[in-house]
Structure formats: C-alpha cells, structure tokens
Amino acid sequence: MRELSLRAEAIWQTRFSIKGEKKVSIRTPAFLVAFLLAGMSPLAVLAASTPHWVHYTLLNNTGGLPKKVVVLPANIEVYEVTAGDVSEEVPEWSAEVSKNVLKALSETIKSEKTMSEVGFPRLAPPSAAVVDEHIALYKLVATAVDDNELDHKVRRFDFSIGPGLAALQRETGADAAIMVYGRDYVSTAGRKAKAVLGNIPIVGIFAGPPPALGRSWVAIGVIDLRTGDLLWMNNETRGSTSNLRDFADAQSIIRSIFEWYPGIEQYRKVYVK
C-alpha cells in the first residue's frame, strides 16, 4: 500500500504549471487521444475513456461505497501569471474559488442518490491540525496519481493517506471524507496581450511564440475515514475560458467530475481481466 511518504521525485514528475510541462500519461484525457494513438499501448487507449480511479476493494467487492460523507475544507490555489511567466498566488482569489467549489460540491452531493453529506464539525486546535496535515497529504497524492503510468497501480489502485482521520469518523458518523485540491491559473492583461501578438506571424518572429493562457485543474477524492484508502478519485482540466471565481464555472467542473462517480463497472471493464 502506498502510504504517507511520496517521494519528491514523483511530485516533480507530476508538476503542473501554466507552461504545460505536465508529462503525458496513460490516463491522458480523451481529447488528446487522436494525436497519441500511434505511440500508445492498447491499455492506454482504453484508459482515455476512464479518467477516474477506483480502489481495488471496490472492484473485487470486498469494500463498499460510503453512504455518509463529510466534506473537508477545499484547497484551491489561484495564481496570477504575468507575461514574464511569473506566478504568484492571490489569497483572496483562492478563498473565493474554494468557497465556490465547496458550494458546488454540496449541491452535487445532494443530487447523488447513493450518498448524503454530514456537516463538518468545529474542531479543537489539535484535531484541526491533523485535518490540515491530511489535506496537505491529499494534495501530494492527487498530484502524483494524475501522472501514475504504472499499469499495476492502475489495475490495483491502492493509494492511501493513512488512518489519521479515524477520529473524524467517530465524531461525525460519516463513512468517508471528500477532499478537494486544485489549481487555477489566471493570466494578466499583459500576458493576454502577449498571446495575441504572438499569434501574429510578423510580430511573432520578434516577440516569440505566444504564451499559454490560464487553465483550471480540480481533483476530488473520496477517502475512507477508517483506513485512509482513496476509494475514488477524478480530476478535470479546463482551458483559459474557465474562471472558477464564477460560480457557474465552478459548478460545471464539479458536476463534470462527478459524472464518473462511482464508475466501478466502467473501470472494471478496462482494467480487470
């Protein structure tokens, strides 16, 4: 089982930036498949239609889906990116987007027939610190999982953040926690202008290629509170037209992510032989 210690090397290999440095994996979104079929294995082609991850205990029927969930504080980092490729987090925007995502998530859970949400409790400082530590751990796992190219991990998905949240299960009665991590990159006016100029052939010769504009990425995980197992996870990337400070955009990406929940049969057809 993959526990708390994720190597720094793995995180580096799964870097996510406005420059588009992300390594292509066997779970590349379907819209890229047409460009990559020649170099992909049959497993990789099938994986494009199953962007989510399902824990092996759900695939072999030794585990069950949670009926009650508690949503932990969302961790969405919003960065403003300049024409010179300098990224700086804007805390006010991060707080605004995290609020939108939590609201959209609660609304989406209400539409799910298989689960219900229980309120997040007021915690004493020591307990709150434990939750914060596991939110940070989920950030590492979410980043690493998105670029995991090991076939045996895809077939037997067993990521975990450890059983440190078991006390939260006893306090809330929830079976699982829903955790959210994401990054939103917003281009400055100067960067947008540079992109426009870079697309003009004559100007582009002198100004260089146009920079990539902003994009949004959100990863949602369902964590078994007793064991820490990551029962289900999905993520989605949106292009520069996405603005998670707009509630409609936040709601759209959350609903799209949950369209694959739980998706056990789809996952089993691809990976279980």
FENGILIN-V285421 format. One record per residue. N is the residue number from 1. RES is the residue in one letter. SS is DSSP state (alpha for helix, beta for strand, coil for the rest). PSI is psi in degrees with one decimal (* if undefined). OMEGA is omega in degrees with one decimal (* if undefined). Layout:
<<N:RES:SS:PSI:OMEGA> <N:RES:SS:PSI:OMEGA>>
//
This chain:
<<1:M:coil:138.8:179.8> <2:R:beta:112.8:-173.2> <3:E:coil:-147.5:-167.2> <4:L:coil:-33.7:-172.0> <5:S:coil:100.2:174.3> <6:L:coil:128.4:-174.3> <7:R:coil:146.0:177.7> <8:A:alpha:-31.9:179.4> <9:E:alpha:-40.3:-179.7> <10:A:alpha:-40.6:180.0> <11:I:alpha:-39.0:178.3> <12:W:alpha:-39.7:-179.7> <13:Q:alpha:-20.1:-179.2> <14:T:coil:27.1:-177.9> <15:R:coil:146.9:-177.8> <16:F:coil:116.3:-178.2> <17:S:coil:168.3:179.7> <18:I:coil:-19.8:-178.3> <19:K:coil:-3.7:177.6> <20:G:coil:37.9:-176.7> <21:E:coil:5.7:-173.4> <22:K:coil:131.2:-178.9> <23:K:coil:136.5:178.7> <24:V:coil:132.3:-179.5> <25:S:coil:174.9:179.0> <26:I:coil:-9.0:178.7> <27:R:coil:31.6:178.0> <28:T:coil:137.0:-179.1> <29:P:coil:152.9:-172.5> <30:A:alpha:-29.9:-175.7> <31:F:alpha:-11.7:177.4> <32:L:alpha:-7.4:-172.6> <33:V:alpha:-39.1:-176.4> <34:A:alpha:-28.4:-178.9> <35:F:alpha:-12.7:-169.0> <36:L:alpha:-1.9:-172.9> <37:L:alpha:-37.6:-175.9> <38:A:alpha:-31.0:-176.6> <39:G:alpha:3.8:-176.1> <40:M:coil:153.4:172.4> <41:S:coil:163.7:176.6> <42:P:alpha:-36.3:178.2> <43:L:alpha:-39.7:-179.1> <44:A:alpha:-39.3:179.3> <45:V:alpha:-44.7:179.0> <46:L:alpha:-35.8:-176.5> <47:A:alpha:-25.4:-179.0> <48:A:coil:-23.6:-179.7> <49:S:coil:1.3:177.5> <50:T:coil:79.6:-174.8> <51:P:coil:-15.4:-176.4> <52:H:coil:172.7:178.3> <53:W:beta:139.7:-179.0> <54:V:beta:130.3:-179.2> <55:H:coil:143.2:-174.4> <56:Y:alpha:-27.4:-179.8> <57:T:alpha:-26.4:176.2> <58:L:alpha:-28.9:179.7> <59:L:alpha:-34.9:-179.3> <60:N:coil:12.7:173.7> <61:N:coil:24.2:175.3> <62:T:coil:-4.9:177.4> <63:G:coil:162.0:-178.4> <64:G:coil:159.2:177.6> <65:L:coil:145.0:179.3> <66:P:coil:144.0:177.0> <67:K:coil:-32.8:177.3> <68:K:beta:134.1:-179.5> <69:V:beta:150.6:172.7> <70:V:beta:132.2:-178.1> <71:V:beta:122.4:178.5> <72:L:coil:159.5:179.9> <73:P:coil:132.6:-179.2> <74:A:coil:148.5:178.5> <75:N:beta:87.7:179.0> <76:I:beta:117.9:-178.7> <77:E:beta:124.2:-179.8> <78:V:beta:123.8:-177.3> <79:Y:beta:140.5:170.5> <80:E:beta:130.9:-174.8> <81:V:beta:126.5:-176.4> <82:T:coil:173.7:177.6> <83:A:coil:-24.6:179.7> <84:G:coil:16.6:177.9> <85:D:coil:23.8:176.4> <86:V:coil:122.9:-179.9> <87:S:beta:134.7:178.6> <88:E:beta:128.3:180.0> <89:E:beta:140.9:176.3> <90:V:coil:100.5:-173.8> <91:P:alpha:-38.5:-179.0> <92:E:alpha:-40.7:178.5> <93:W:alpha:-38.1:178.6> <94:S:alpha:-43.8:179.4> <95:A:alpha:-40.8:-179.1> <96:E:alpha:-45.8:-179.4> <97:V:alpha:-41.5:178.8> <98:S:alpha:-39.0:178.1> <99:K:alpha:-44.4:178.7> <100:N:alpha:-43.5:-177.9> <101:V:alpha:-41.3:178.5> <102:L:alpha:-41.7:178.7> <103:K:alpha:-44.9:179.3> <104:A:alpha:-37.4:-179.8> <105:L:alpha:-43.4:178.7> <106:S:alpha:-40.7:179.0> <107:E:alpha:-38.2:-179.7> <108:T:alpha:-39.8:179.0> <109:I:alpha:-37.5:179.1> <110:K:alpha:-28.3:-179.6> <111:S:alpha:-8.9:178.7> <112:E:coil:124.4:-177.4> <113:K:coil:-19.3:-173.4> <114:T:coil:-4.5:-178.2> <115:M:coil:156.5:175.4> <116:S:beta:152.9:-176.6> <117:E:beta:136.8:171.5> <118:V:beta:151.8:-175.2> <119:G:coil:148.0:176.0> <120:F:coil:126.3:-172.5> <121:P:coil:161.7:171.4> <122:R:coil:125.2:-172.3> <123:L:coil:147.4:172.0> <124:A:coil:154.0:-176.9> <125:P:alpha:-43.9:179.5> <126:P:alpha:-41.1:179.6> <127:S:alpha:-37.9:178.0> <128:A:alpha:-36.2:179.5> <129:A:alpha:-37.8:177.8> <130:V:alpha:-42.8:178.3> <131:V:alpha:-44.3:178.9> <132:D:alpha:-39.0:178.7> <133:E:alpha:-39.1:-178.2> <134:H:alpha:-28.1:172.7> <135:I:alpha:-40.1:177.1> <136:A:alpha:-38.0:177.4> <137:L:alpha:-40.4:178.8> <138:Y:alpha:-36.1:177.1> <139:K:alpha:-44.0:178.8> <140:L:alpha:-44.9:-178.6> <141:V:alpha:-45.0:-178.2> <142:A:alpha:-41.4:179.4> <143:T:alpha:-42.1:-178.1> <144:A:alpha:-41.8:-177.2> <145:V:alpha:-36.3:-174.7> <146:D:coil:-16.7:-178.9> <147:D:coil:23.7:-179.4> <148:N:coil:114.7:-177.4> <149:E:coil:9.0:-178.6> <150:L:coil:116.3:-176.4> <151:D:alpha:-38.6:-176.2> <152:H:alpha:-25.9:176.0> <153:K:alpha:-32.7:178.1> <154:V:alpha:-40.3:-180.0> <155:R:alpha:-32.7:179.5> <156:R:coil:76.5:-177.1> <157:F:coil:115.8:-173.3> <158:D:coil:31.9:179.9> <159:F:beta:149.8:-179.3> <160:S:beta:152.7:172.4> <161:I:coil:12.4:177.2> <162:G:coil:164.5:-173.1> <163:P:coil:21.1:-174.6> <164:G:coil:-13.0:-179.4> <165:L:coil:12.3:-178.4> <166:A:alpha:-34.3:179.5> <167:A:alpha:-32.7:178.8> <168:L:alpha:-33.0:176.4> <169:Q:alpha:-42.6:179.9> <170:R:alpha:-34.1:-176.9> <171:E:alpha:-33.8:-174.9> <172:T:alpha:-22.3:-174.5> <173:G:coil:4.6:179.9> <174:A:coil:150.2:176.9> <175:D:coil:-31.2:-174.0> <176:A:beta:160.1:173.7> <177:A:beta:143.4:172.6> <178:I:beta:126.0:-176.8> <179:M:beta:144.2:-175.8> <180:V:beta:129.1:171.8> <181:Y:beta:143.1:179.1> <182:G:beta:167.7:176.2> <183:R:beta:137.5:179.1> <184:D:beta:122.0:-179.2> <185:Y:beta:123.6:-177.4> <186:V:beta:124.9:-178.9> <187:S:beta:139.7:174.8> <188:T:coil:167.1:177.9> <189:A:alpha:-37.2:179.5> <190:G:alpha:-39.5:179.7> <191:R:alpha:-39.9:178.1> <192:K:alpha:-40.6:178.8> <193:A:alpha:-39.6:178.5> <194:K:alpha:-37.0:178.5> <195:A:alpha:-40.6:179.2> <196:V:alpha:-47.7:-179.2> <197:L:alpha:-37.3:-179.0> <198:G:alpha:-20.6:179.5> <199:N:coil:-4.0:175.0> <200:I:coil:115.8:-171.4> <201:P:alpha:-49.0:-176.3> <202:I:alpha:-44.7:-179.9> <203:V:alpha:-37.8:-177.6> <204:G:alpha:-27.6:178.8> <205:I:alpha:-36.5:-177.1> <206:F:alpha:-35.7:-175.2> <207:A:alpha:-15.5:-177.8> <208:G:coil:175.9:-178.5> <209:P:coil:152.4:179.7> <210:P:coil:142.2:178.7> <211:P:coil:154.9:173.8> <212:A:coil:140.8:178.9> <213:L:coil:-176.6:-172.3> <214:G:coil:160.5:174.4> <215:R:coil:159.9:-178.9> <216:S:beta:140.9:177.3> <217:W:beta:128.0:-179.3> <218:V:beta:134.2:177.8> <219:A:beta:127.6:-179.5> <220:I:beta:131.0:179.5> <221:G:beta:145.4:175.2> <222:V:beta:116.4:-172.4> <223:I:beta:125.7:173.8> <224:D:beta:120.2:-175.2> <225:L:coil:-24.1:-179.2> <226:R:coil:-37.7:-173.8> <227:T:coil:-22.7:-174.6> <228:G:coil:1.8:-179.8> <229:D:beta:139.4:175.2> <230:L:beta:95.6:-172.7> <231:L:beta:-35.4:-176.0> <232:W:beta:145.1:177.5> <233:M:beta:144.4:173.4> <234:N:beta:154.9:177.8> <235:N:beta:161.9:-179.8> <236:E:beta:145.4:176.8> <237:T:beta:136.4:175.0> <238:R:beta:153.2:-177.0> <239:G:coil:-164.8:-171.6> <240:S:coil:-15.9:178.6> <241:T:coil:-11.6:180.0> <242:S:coil:138.2:177.4> <243:N:coil:97.9:-174.7> <244:L:coil:-8.5:172.0> <245:R:coil:-14.2:172.4> <246:D:coil:119.6:-175.1> <247:F:alpha:-35.6:-179.7> <248:A:alpha:-38.6:178.5> <249:D:alpha:-40.9:177.7> <250:A:alpha:-42.8:179.6> <251:Q:alpha:-39.0:-178.3> <252:S:alpha:-44.7:-177.3> <253:I:alpha:-35.3:178.6> <254:I:alpha:-44.1:178.9> <255:R:alpha:-39.7:179.8> <256:S:alpha:-41.2:178.3> <257:I:alpha:-42.4:-175.9> <258:F:alpha:-6.6:175.6> <259:E:coil:-19.8:-179.4> <260:W:coil:7.0:-178.5> <261:Y:coil:135.1:-11.3> <262:P:coil:-19.4:175.3> <263:G:coil:31.0:-176.5> <264:I:alpha:-45.6:-177.0> <265:E:alpha:-40.7:178.1> <266:Q:alpha:-42.8:-179.5> <267:Y:alpha:-42.1:-178.8> <268:R:alpha:-39.9:-179.1> <269:K:alpha:-33.5:-177.8> <270:V:alpha:-43.4:-166.9> <271:Y:alpha:-20.6:-178.0> <272:V:coil:118.8:-178.2> <273:K:coil:*:*>>
//
